[in-house]
Amino acid sequence: MEYKTVKCVKLNKELRALDKAPFPGPAGQEILEKVSEQAWNDWLNFQTILINENRLNLMEEGAREFLTKQRNKFFFEPGELDMPEQYVDPNKVPDLKS
C-alpha cells in the first residue's frame, strides 16, 4: 500500500505523512503539510504529559491556548521543551545516592 510522505519539520527527514489534517483550519493544514505521522504521535504523547502533569481542564480556554503554544513550540521552535516541574520520566532510573 502506498502512502504519502512529508519532509517533517520536527524530525528533519522524509517520513510518512498524516492521512488528514488533525483539526480544521490553517493550523491543521500546516501540520498536515509539514509534520509526519511519527512526529504527530510524539506530540500526542507529550500533550498527554502536559495535560496530566499540569492538571489541565480542556474546557477552559486558557488550557487550550497553553496547549496551542506548546504544540507550536514542539513543532516549529528548536530547542529543549519545558517539562512540568513535577514530571518524572518513567524510563529513567532514579538516583538513589541522595
C-alpha positions in Angstrom: 0.0 0.0 0.0 1.3 3.4 -1.0 1.3 6.3 1.4 2.2 10.0 1.2 5.4 11.3 2.7 6.3 14.7 4.1 9.6 16.4 4.9 9.0 16.5 8.7 9.9 19.8 10.3 10.3 18.1 13.7 12.4 15.1 12.7 14.1 16.7 9.7 13.6 13.7 7.4 11.1 12.3 4.8 8.5 10.3 6.7 5.0 9.0 6.3 2.5 11.9 6.3 -0.7 12.1 8.2 -3.7 10.9 6.3 -5.7 14.1 7.0 -5.4 17.3 9.0 -5.6 16.7 12.7 -8.1 19.5 13.1 -9.7 22.1 10.8 -8.3 25.5 9.9 -5.0 26.9 8.7 -3.0 25.4 11.7 -4.3 21.9 11.0 -3.5 22.3 7.3 0.1 23.4 8.2 0.6 20.4 10.3 -0.7 18.1 7.6 1.8 19.6 5.1 4.8 19.8 7.4 4.5 17.2 10.2 5.0 13.4 9.9 2.7 10.8 11.4 5.5 9.8 13.8 6.1 13.4 15.0 2.4 13.9 15.5 2.2 10.7 17.6 5.2 12.1 19.6 3.2 15.3 20.2 0.1 13.4 21.3 2.2 11.6 23.9 3.8 14.9 25.1 0.5 16.6 25.1 -0.9 13.9 27.4 2.0 14.5 29.8 1.3 18.3 29.8 -2.4 17.7 30.4 -1.9 15.3 33.2 1.1 16.9 35.0 -0.4 20.4 34.8 -3.9 19.1 35.6 -5.4 21.0 32.6 -9.1 21.3 32.1 -9.6 21.3 28.4 -13.0 23.0 28.8 -11.1 26.1 29.8 -9.9 28.4 27.0 -6.6 29.2 28.9 -5.7 25.4 28.9 -6.4 25.1 25.2 -4.3 28.3 24.5 -1.5 26.8 26.6 -1.5 23.6 24.6 -1.6 25.5 21.3 1.5 27.5 22.3 3.2 24.3 23.4 2.3 22.5 20.2 3.7 25.3 18.1 6.9 25.3 20.2 7.1 21.5 19.9 7.0 21.5 16.1 8.3 24.9 14.9 10.8 26.2 17.5 14.1 24.4 18.0 15.4 23.7 21.5 14.5 22.0 24.7 10.9 21.5 25.7 9.7 22.8 29.0 8.7 19.8 31.1 6.4 20.2 34.0 8.4 20.6 37.3 6.9 17.6 38.9 7.3 15.3 35.9 9.4 12.1 36.5 10.4 10.3 33.3 9.4 6.6 33.9 12.2 5.5 31.6 15.0 7.0 33.8 16.4 5.1 36.7 16.2 7.3 39.8 19.4 8.3 41.5 19.3 6.7 45.0 22.5 8.2 46.3 20.9 11.3 47.8 
